[in-house]
Amino acid sequence: MEAEDFCLEYADVRGRMCRGPLEVMWPARFEDGLPVRGFSSFKGQRNFTGWYWAATGAVHIGFESWVERDHLMRLDFDPLVSAVVSQPFRLSWRVEGRRRRVEHTPDYFVRRLDGSALVVDVRPDERIEPEDAAKFAATAVACARVGWGYQRLGVVSPVLAANLRWLAGYRHPRVMRESVADLLRAAFTGERNLLEGAQRIGDPVAVLPVLYHLLWRQELVVELETALLSGASPVGPGRILRKVVTSDGVPPAAAVGW
C-alpha cells in the first residue's frame, strides 16, 4: 500500500460527511465530530450496545459490546486522556487484486492532554479472523504514517474491570463534597487502609462516596489490578494530571498537581 492509497471519511459536529486523503484529513479534531456510523440493534443480537457517560468531557460515548464498555471506562479513568469518540472515521485503501476498496472503522479515537492521538480497535483474541487481522495491520500502518498511536485491545482483566466498574459508579461530579474531600486528603497523606481512613472522617455511609470519587479522579490512589477493592485496600496520596482545555478547546500541555 502506498501512502496515497489511504482515504479517510468522518462526520463533523453537524453530521456533514468529510472525505479526502489521509494526509489531508488527519489534522481534523475528530473528538468534536459525530460517530461515522450508527450502532446496530436487532432481535437475537449477541453483543450488547449502549452509551457510556464519560466524566472526561461529560459526554455520552457509544459502545458495541461489554468489552468495549470496559475499555471506555479504562480510558475515562486515564488522567492522560482528554477526549474519546467512538466510530470516529472510516478508513479505506486498495489491496492488490481486489476491485473494491477495503474499509475499516476503528472503535475509538483518543486525544491525550498533550495533543497526541491514539486509535483503538477492541476485539478479543479468539474472535480475530484473518480478514480482521489484515484490517488491523493496515490501520496500524495508516496511523504510523500520520504520527498516531494504534492499539488493538482484547479483554480487560476481570479484577481491573470489576474495580473500574465500582469506581465508575462514583465518577459524576455530583458525588463530590469539597469539605469532606479536604479531610480525606489530609487523612491519606500517608498510606492507610480504605475503611480506616474513611472512619477517621465520619460516618462511612457519607464519607465513602467522596473517597471513591477521589480514587476515580486519582487524587488518592489504590492498586486496582491484583485484588478487588475492600475496606482493607491500602490507599495513599496521588498526583494527577488535570483534564483541562483552553478556551479554544485545544488541550494544553499536561499540568501536574491538584
VOBA-1610 file (N, C-alpha, C; in pm, whole numbers, padded with zeros to 5 digits, always signed):
BEGIN
Met+00084-00120+00000Met+00000+00000+00000Met+00088+00125+00000Glu+00056+00219-00086Glu+00123+00349-00086Glu+00047+00445+00002Ala+00117+00551+00048Ala+00054+00645+00139Ala-00073+00705+00079Glu-00070+00732-00053Glu-00186+00795-00115Glu-00303+00699-00128Asp-00284+00571-00097Asp-00394+00476-00104Asp-00496+00495+00007Phe-00456+00552+00119Phe-00545+00566+00234Phe-00636+00688+00218Cys-00766+00664+00228Cys-00864+00772+00233Cys-00934+00768+00369Leu-00978+00883+00415Leu-01044+00893+00546Leu-01172+00973+00531Glu-01278+00923+00594Glu-01409+00988+00591Glu-01460+00999+00734Tyr-01506+01120+00772Tyr-01560+01139+00906Tyr-01679+01234+00902Ala-01756+01236+01011Ala-01872+01325+01023Ala-01836+01438+01118Asp-01852+01562+01072Asp-01819+01675+01159Asp-01928+01697+01262Val-01916+01804+01340Val-02007+01828+01451Val-02151+01845+01404Arg-02173+01883+01278Arg-02307+01899+01223Arg-02354+01774+01148Gly-02272+01671+01148Gly-02310+01548+01079Gly-02276+01546+00932Arg-02207+01649+00883Arg-02168+01653+00742Arg-02050+01559+00720Met-02056+01479+00614Met-01950+01385+00584Met-01837+01457+00510Cys-01716+01436+00559Cys-01596+01497+00501Cys-01503+01384+00459Arg-01452+01388+00337Arg-01372+01278+00285Arg-01253+01331+00208Gly-01139+01263+00221Gly-01021+01301+00147Gly-00905+01211+00180Pro-00788+01236+00121Pro-00669+01157+00151Pro-00633+01168+00299Leu-00581+01060+00354Leu-00544+01060+00495Leu-00450+01175+00528Glu-00353+01202+00441Glu-00254+01306+00468Glu-00317+01445+00477Val-00434+01463+00418Val-00506+01591+00423Val-00600+01595+00543Met-00664+01484+00574Met-00771+01482+00673Met-00724+01463+00817Trp-00603+01410+00836Trp-00565+01367+00971Trp-00565+01479+01075Pro-00542+01609+01042Pro-00541+01709+01149Pro-00680+01742+01207Ala-00787+01690+01147Ala-00922+01722+01194Ala-00938+01683+01342Arg-01021+01757+01413Arg-01050+01726+01552Arg-01168+01630+01557Phe-01136+01503+01539Phe-01240+01401+01533Phe-01321+01394+01662Glu-01259+01431+01773Glu-01328+01427+01902Glu-01443+01527+01909Asp-01447+01624+01818Asp-01557+01720+01814Asp-01668+01676+01717Gly-01645+01568+01646Gly-01742+01523+01546Gly-01838+01419+01600Leu-01912+01357+01509Leu-02011+01255+01542Leu-01962+01118+01495Pro-02015+01010+01551Pro-01979+00877+01500Pro-02009+00868+01351Val-01919+00804+01276Val-01935+00798+01132Val-02042+00698+01092Arg-02084+00612+01185Arg-02194+00520+01158Arg-02268+00492+01288Gly-02389+00439+01275Gly-02471+00410+01392Gly-02435+00276+01454Phe-02505+00244+01563Phe-02485+00119+01634Phe-02605+00028+01607Ser-02577-00090+01554Ser-02686-00180+01517Ser-02751-00240+01640Ser-02880-00268+01630Ser-02956-00333+01737Ser-03067-00415+01673Phe-03073-00544+01705Phe-03173-00629+01643Phe-03201-00748+01734Lys-03315-00809+01712Lys-03356-00924+01792Lys-03256-01038+01776Gly-03217-01096+01888Gly-03122-01206+01885Gly-02977-01162+01880Gln-02953-01032+01887Gln-02816-00981+01881Gln-02735-01035+02000Arg-02614-01083+01972Arg-02534-01145+02077Arg-02453-01043+02156Asn-02413-00934+02093Asn-02337-00832+02166Asn-02431-00725+02218Phe-02388-00656+02323Phe-02471-00556+02388Phe-02420-00417+02352Thr-02506-00334+02292Thr-02468-00197+02258Thr-02529-00100+02358Gly-02469+00016+02370Gly-02522+00114+02463Gly-02439+00242+02462Trp-02467+00328+02560Trp-02399+00456+02573Trp-02341+00467+02714Tyr-02217+00511+02720Tyr-02147+00529+02847Tyr-02128+00678+02870Trp-02171+00727+02989Trp-02147+00868+03022Trp-02006+00882+03076Ala-01921+00957+03004Ala-01781+00974+03042Ala-01763+01102+03121Ala-01697+01090+03236Ala-01662+01209+03314Ala-01564+01296+03236Thr-01483+01233+03151Thr-01393+01307+03063Thr-01476+01372+02953Gly-01498+01502+02964Gly-01577+01574+02866Gly-01725+01578+02895Ala-01772+01502+02996Ala-01914+01499+03031Ala-02001+01472+02908Val-01968+01365+02835Val-02040+01330+02713Val-02076+01182+02715His-02174+01145+02633His-02207+01004+02615His-02128+00949+02496Ile-02070+00831+02516Ile-01988+00766+02413Ile-02046+00627+02388Gly-02063+00591+02263Gly-02123+00463+02230Gly-02026+00347+02243Phe-02082+00230+02270Phe-02003+00106+02269Phe-02089-00004+02209Glu-02023-00108+02156Glu-02093-00216+02088Glu-02078-00351+02157Ser-02016-00352+02273Ser-02002-00476+02350Ser-01959-00439+02491Trp-01974-00536+02583Trp-01926-00513+02720Trp-01774-00494+02721Val-01703-00562+02630Val-01558-00546+02625Val-01522-00403+02587Glu-01593-00347+02488Glu-01569-00207+02452Glu-01604-00114+02568Arg-01714-00144+02638Arg-01753-00061+02752Arg-01644-00059+02859Asp-01584-00175+02887Asp-01478-00182+02987Asp-01358-00098+02945His-01324-00098+02817His-01212-00014+02772His-01249+00133+02775Leu-01376+00165+02752Leu-01419+00305+02767Leu-01398+00352+02911Met-01434+00270+03008Met-01412+00305+03148Met-01263+00326+03175Arg-01180+00237+03119Arg-01037+00249+03140Arg-00983+00378+03082Leu-01030+00417+02965Leu-00988+00542+02904Leu-01040+00662+02981Asp-01164+00653+03029Asp-01222+00760+03109Asp-01145+00779+03239Phe-01092+00670+03294Phe-01016+00673+03419Phe-00875+00726+03399Asp-00823+00718+03277Asp-00685+00756+03248Asp-00668+00908+03255Pro-00584+00961+03344Pro-00569+01106+03357Pro-00500+01170+03237Leu-00437+01091+03151Leu-00371+01145+03034Leu-00466+01167+02917Val-00589+01120+02928Val-00687+01127+02819Val-00776+01249+02837Ser-00789+01328+02731Ser-00874+01448+02737Ser-01004+01432+02659Ala-01011+01335+02566Ala-01134+01317+02488Ala-01132+01180+02421Val-01252+01123+02406Val-01269+00995+02336Val-01394+01006+02249Val-01386+00953+02127Val-01504+00947+02041Val-01511+00807+01981Ser-01631+00750+01973Ser-01648+00617+01916Ser-01680+00627+01766Gln-01642+00522+01691Gln-01663+00518+01546Gln-01620+00652+01484Pro-01495+00691+01504Pro-01453+00829+01471Pro-01442+00859+01323Phe-01404+00759+01243Phe-01386+00781+01099Phe-01382+00645+01030Arg-01392+00651+00898Arg-01383+00530+00815Arg-01258+00540+00728Leu-01170+00444+00742Leu-01052+00435+00656Leu-01082+00344+00538Ser-01024+00374+00424Ser-01034+00283+00310Ser-00902+00282+00235Trp-00874+00170+00169Trp-00750+00157+00095Trp-00767+00047-00010Arg-00675+00048-00105Arg-00677-00053-00211Arg-00580-00165-00179Val-00621-00286-00208Val-00536-00403-00195Val-00520-00466-00332Glu-00397-00499-00366Glu-00370-00556-00498Glu-00456-00679-00523Gly-00520-00684-00638Gly-00601-00798-00676Gly-00748-00783-00639Arg-00784-00673-00571Arg-00924-00652-00535Arg-00977-00528-00603Arg-01096-00536-00659Arg-01155-00421-00729Arg-01202-00315-00631Arg-01272-00360-00529Arg-01330-00264-00434Arg-01229-00228-00327Arg-01242-00106-00276Arg-01157-00062-00167Arg-01197-00134-00039Val-01101-00166+00042Val-01126-00225+00174Val-01155-00112+00272Glu-01256-00131+00356Glu-01294-00027+00453Glu-01284-00080+00595His-01252+00012+00687His-01249-00024+00828His-01279+00100+00912Thr-01367+00083+01010Thr-01400+00190+01105Thr-01345+00152+01242Pro-01241+00219+01290Pro-01188+00188+01423Pro-01294+00214+01531Asp-01273+00153+01646Asp-01371+00167+01754Asp-01361+00301+01825Tyr-01239+00350+01849Tyr-01224+00474+01926Tyr-01108+00558+01874Phe-01127+00689+01883Phe-01019+00785+01865Phe-00999+00855+01998Val-00876+00856+02046Val-00844+00910+02179Val-00750+01029+02163Arg-00786+01140+02225Arg-00698+01256+02228Arg-00639+01266+02369Arg-00507+01278+02376Arg-00439+01292+02505Arg-00421+01439+02540Leu-00389+01463+02667Leu-00372+01600+02714Leu-00262+01675+02640Asp-00160+01604+02594Asp-00050+01671+02524Asp-00080+01692+02376Gly-00202+01658+02333Gly-00242+01678+02194Gly-00218+01558+02105Ser-00146+01458+02151Ser-00122+01339+02069Ser-00248+01255+02058Ala-00248+01160+01965Ala-00368+01082+01935Ala-00339+00933+01939Leu-00442+00858+01974Leu-00436+00712+01977Leu-00563+00658+01913Val-00548+00564+01821Val-00661+00498+01758Val-00670+00357+01817Val-00792+00316+01855Val-00811+00190+01928Val-00912+00102+01857Asp-00876-00024+01839Asp-00971-00128+01800Asp-00983-00226+01916Val-01104-00271+01944Val-01129-00365+02052Val-01182-00494+01993Arg-01110-00603+02015Arg-01153-00733+01966Arg-01082-00841+02047Pro-01156-00927+02117Pro-01091-01037+02189Pro-01008-01123+02095Asp-00898-01174+02146Asp-00804-01251+02063Asp-00872-01363+01987Glu-00961-01436+02055Glu-01021-01554+01993Glu-01123-01519+01885Arg-01156-01391+01870Arg-01256-01351+01770Arg-01192-01281+01650Ile-01060-01287+01637Ile-00993-01221+01525Ile-00977-01319+01409Glu-01047-01293+01301Glu-01035-01371+01178Glu-00922-01313+01092Pro-00873-01388+00995Pro-00764-01338+00910Pro-00796-01203+00845Glu-00920-01185+00799Glu-00957-01056+00738Glu-00951-00943+00840Asp-00993-00972+00965Asp-00983-00871+01071Asp-00838-00834+01097Ala-00752-00935+01108Ala-00611-00910+01135Ala-00549-00823+01027Ala-00588-00847+00901Ala-00535-00766+00791Ala-00580-00621+00802Lys-00705-00601+00842Lys-00756-00463+00858Lys-00685-00393+00974Phe-00664-00464+01083Phe-00595-00403+01197Phe-00452-00366+01158Ala-00385-00454+01083Ala-00248-00426+01041Ala-00242-00304+00950Ala-00336-00294+00856Ala-00339-00179+00765Ala-00369-00051+00842Thr-00458-00057+00939Thr-00490+00060+01020Thr-00368+00106+01098Ala-00291+00011+01151Ala-00168+00046+01222Ala-00070+00117+01130Val-00060+00072+01005Val+00028+00136+00907Val-00019+00279+00881Ala-00151+00297+00861Ala-00206+00430+00834Ala-00178+00524+00952Cys-00199+00476+01073Cys-00178+00560+01192Cys-00032+00601+01204Ala+00059+00509+01179Ala+00202+00539+01189Ala+00243+00647+01089Arg+00178+00649+00974Arg+00215+00746+00871Arg+00180+00889+00909Val+00084+00906+00999Val+00046+01043+01039Val+00080+01070+01186Gly+00157+00982+01248Gly+00204+01008+01383Gly+00106+00974+01494Trp+00004+00894+01463Trp-00088+00849+01567Trp-00040+00717+01626Gly-00072+00694+01752Gly-00053+00563+01809Gly-00169+00473+01768Tyr-00148+00342+01777Tyr-00254+00247+01745Tyr-00244+00128+01839Gln-00359+00082+01887Gln-00366-00037+01972Gln-00486-00122+01934Arg-00462-00252+01927Arg-00573-00346+01920Arg-00580-00412+02056Leu-00692-00393+02126Leu-00705-00437+02264Leu-00801-00554+02275Gly-00771-00644+02367Gly-00858-00757+02392Gly-00943-00734+02515Val-00954-00833+02601Val-01040-00826+02718Val-00964-00765+02835Val-01027-00671+02905Val-00969-00614+03027Val-00967-00723+03134Ser-00861-00729+03214Ser-00853-00832+03317Ser-00975-00822+03410Pro-01029-00935+03454Pro-01151-00933+03535Pro-01141-00849+03662Val-01027-00853+03730Val-01012-00776+03854Val-01014-00627+03824Leu-00935-00583+03726Leu-00933-00442+03691Leu-01070-00395+03644Ala-01137-00475+03560Ala-01269-00437+03511Ala-01369-00421+03626Ala-01366-00514+03722Ala-01458-00506+03835Ala-01431-00383+03920Asn-01304-00353+03944Asn-01270-00235+04025Asn-01307-00106+03953Leu-01285-00100+03823Leu-01322+00020+03748Leu-01474+00038+03745Arg-01547-00072+03731Arg-01693-00062+03731Arg-01742-00005+03866Trp-01679-00048+03974Trp-01720+00003+04106Trp-01690+00152+04118Leu-01567+00192+04087Leu-01531+00333+04100Leu-01607+00420+04001Ala-01637+00366+03882Ala-01711+00445+03783Ala-01850+00483+03833Gly-01903+00405+03928Gly-02032+00441+03986Gly-02027+00571+04065Tyr-01908+00620+04092Tyr-01890+00744+04171Tyr-01814+00850+04090Arg-01817+00838+03957Arg-01739+00929+03873Arg-01804+01065+03854His-01934+01075+03873His-02004+01200+03844His-01969+01307+03948Pro-01947+01432+03905Pro-01911+01539+03999Pro-02013+01563+04110Arg-02139+01520+04090Arg-02239+01543+04194Arg-02205+01469+04324Val-02117+01370+04316Val-02077+01295+04436Val-01985+01378+04524Met-01916+01476+04464Met-01811+01549+04534Met-01867+01641+04643Arg-01807+01634+04762Arg-01832+01729+04872Arg-01695+01778+04914Glu-01663+01902+04878Glu-01527+01952+04894Glu-01481+01952+05039Ser-01571+01980+05133Ser-01530+01982+05274Ser-01485+01843+05319Val-01557+01739+05274Val-01519+01601+05307Val-01393+01562+05232Ala-01380+01606+05108Ala-01262+01573+05029Ala-01135+01629+05093Asp-01142+01751+05146Asp-01026+01809+05213Asp-00983+01724+05332Leu-01079+01677+05409Leu-01047+01592+05524Leu-00987+01458+05479Leu-01038+01404+05370Leu-00985+01278+05320Leu-00843+01294+05268Arg-00816+01403+05199Arg-00679+01427+05152Arg-00582+01433+05270Ala-00627+01497+05378Ala-00542+01506+05497Ala-00526+01370+05565Ala-00633+01290+05566Ala-00629+01159+05632Ala-00538+01062+05558Phe-00524+01080+05425Phe-00444+00987+05346Phe-00314+01051+05296Thr-00256+01140+05376Thr-00124+01192+05339Thr-00020+01082+05343Gly-00046+00979+05422Gly+00033+00856+05421Gly-00059+00740+05388Glu-00001+00625+05357Glu-00084+00511+05319Glu-00163+00459+05440Arg-00291+00429+05415Arg-00380+00382+05522Arg-00487+00295+05458Asn-00540+00199+05534Asn-00649+00116+05482Asn-00770+00202+05448Leu-00839+00163+05342Leu-00950+00242+05289Leu-01055+00272+05396Leu-01105+00170+05463Leu-01212+00191+05561Leu-01162+00265+05684Glu-01041+00237+05727Glu-00985+00306+05843Glu-00978+00457+05818Gly-00932+00495+05699Gly-00923+00636+05667Gly-01059+00702+05661Ala-01158+00633+05604Ala-01293+00689+05596Ala-01352+00709+05735Gln-01331+00612+05824Gln-01388+00620+05958Gln-01326+00732+06040Arg-01205+00774+06007Arg-01143+00888+06075Arg-01219+01018+06049Ile-01289+01022+05935Ile-01359+01145+05896Ile-01500+01149+05951Gly-01568+01036+05953Gly-01706+01035+06000Gly-01777+00908+05957Asp-01908+00917+05943Asp-01990+00802+05906Asp-01949+00754+05767Pro-01904+00630+05754Pro-01861+00581+05621Pro-01969+00591+05515Val-02096+00584+05554Val-02205+00596+05456Val-02197+00731+05384Ala-02158+00834+05455Ala-02147+00968+05396Ala-02010+00993+05335Val-01907+00930+05391Val-01769+00959+05351Val-01724+00876+05232Leu-01763+00749+05226Leu-01711+00659+05123Leu-01741+00704+04980Pro-01861+00757+04948Pro-01882+00804+04810Pro-01780+00909+04767Val-01745+01001+04857Val-01646+01104+04824Val-01508+01040+04808Leu-01476+00944+04894Leu-01349+00874+04883Leu-01338+00801+04749Tyr-01445+00733+04708Tyr-01442+00663+04580Tyr-01428+00762+04464His-01490+00879+04477His-01477+00982+04373His-01332+01029+04364Leu-01265+01048+04475Leu-01125+01090+04474Leu-01036+00980+04416Leu-01072+00854+04443Leu-00997+00744+04382Leu-01018+00741+04231Trp-01141+00769+04187Trp-01167+00776+04043Trp-01084+00887+03979Arg-01077+01001+04046Arg-01000+01114+03993Arg-00850+01097+04014Gln-00812+00996+04091Gln-00673+00965+04122Gln-00605+01075+04203Glu-00686+01151+04277Glu-00629+01238+04379Glu-00581+01153+04496Leu-00647+01042+04519Leu-00599+00935+04605Leu-00583+00812+04518Val-00489+00725+04551Val-00462+00612+04464Val-00469+00481+04541Val-00508+00375+04467Val-00518+00241+04523Val-00483+00143+04411Glu-00426+00030+04446Glu-00390-00070+04347Glu-00517-00141+04299Leu-00536-00146+04166Leu-00662-00196+04111Leu-00648-00325+04031Glu-00529-00372+04004Glu-00512-00480+03907Glu-00495-00619+03969Thr-00461-00627+04097Thr-00431-00760+04154Thr-00533-00808+04256Ala-00615-00717+04311Ala-00713-00758+04413Ala-00835-00667+04405Leu-00950-00724+04440Leu-01072-00644+04443Leu-01067-00544+04558Leu-01124-00427+04535Leu-01129-00324+04639Leu-01203-00377+04761Ser-01151-00341+04878Ser-01215-00379+05004Ser-01179-00275+05109Gly-01236-00290+05226Gly-01204-00199+05335Gly-01059-00203+05375Ala-00991-00314+05344Ala-00851-00329+05381Ala-00755-00282+05272Ser-00806-00236+05158Ser-00718-00192+05048Ser-00635-00071+05091Pro-00503-00075+05073Pro-00419+00040+05108Pro-00442+00156+05011Val-00468+00273+05068Val-00492+00394+04989Val-00388+00498+05027Gly-00337+00569+04928Gly-00239+00673+04955Gly-00262+00796+04871Pro-00180+00898+04889Pro-00196+01022+04811Pro-00155+01000+04667Gly-00214+01075+04577Gly-00180+01064+04436Gly-00153+01200+04377Arg-00081+01201+04267Arg-00059+01323+04190Arg-00120+01300+04053Ile-00210+01385+04014Ile-00286+01361+03891Ile-00254+01465+03785Leu-00286+01429+03662Leu-00279+01521+03550Leu-00420+01576+03528Arg-00436+01706+03545Arg-00570+01764+03537Arg-00620+01763+03392Lys-00746+01722+03377Lys-00807+01719+03244Lys-00871+01854+03218Val-00795+01944+03160Val-00846+02078+03131Val-00820+02108+02985Val-00897+02204+02930Val-00873+02250+02794Val-00874+02402+02795Thr-00811+02462+02695Thr-00809+02606+02684Thr-00940+02656+02627Ser-00957+02787+02621Ser-01084+02846+02576Ser-01116+02809+02431Asp-01013+02777+02351Asp-01040+02740+02212Asp-01061+02591+02195Gly-01066+02518+02309Gly-01096+02376+02303Gly-00978+02286+02278Val-00857+02344+02269Val-00737+02264+02243Val-00671+02228+02375Pro-00644+02100+02400Pro-00580+02062+02525Pro-00439+02115+02534Pro-00401+02176+02648Pro-00264+02226+02663Pro-00172+02114+02708Ala-00045+02149+02731Ala+00047+02051+02790Ala-00005+02011+02927Ala+00013+01885+02964Ala-00038+01835+03091Ala+00024+01908+03207Ala-00058+01938+03308Ala-00010+02003+03429Ala-00027+01908+03547Val+00080+01893+03624Val+00076+01804+03738Val+00032+01880+03861Gly-00057+01822+03939Gly-00099+01886+04063Gly-00243+01855+04094Trp-00299+01924+04191Trp-00438+01904+04225Trp-00525+01994+04140
//
